[in-house]
Each structure stands twice: as structure tokens, then as C-alpha cells.
């Protein structure tokens, strides 16, 4: 789960990330609560269906990573 959190932030804030153009480059951000606290993200994830076989998904693909805009779904469903 820590890697998922770290990767999410990297996609949004690190221009060196190969996926930055599709995330941070488009203005996608991570809410301050999650950006500043792994524990806050972890608490949300565990209470919203986190499972090693699922991936975090933004409901509105143009929206930020926020508790209201995210859910866990299968990789197949996300495609």
C-alpha cells in the first residue's frame, strides 16, 4: 500500500516520472490529506475495500485523487 501511495504522488508531482504527463502534467493532484500523510491514505484505503488484487481508480478521470473521487476496482475493470 505504501508503494501505491508513493507512486500516486510521483505521477502527480515528479516530472521525472514517465507517467507525469498523463497526471501532474494535466493538473491532477493528490488531496493535501493524502499527500501529507500515508496513515490518512491507509486509513481511507482500508475502509474502502483495499485489496492487493485491486487498484485505486479515480471515478472522474479528470479529477484529483481525493476520498470522494477514488475507489478500488480490478485492473481489468479500470482498463
Beta strands, then each sheet from edge to edge (+ up, - down):
strand 1: 54-58
strand 2: 70-74
sheet 1: 1+ 2-
end
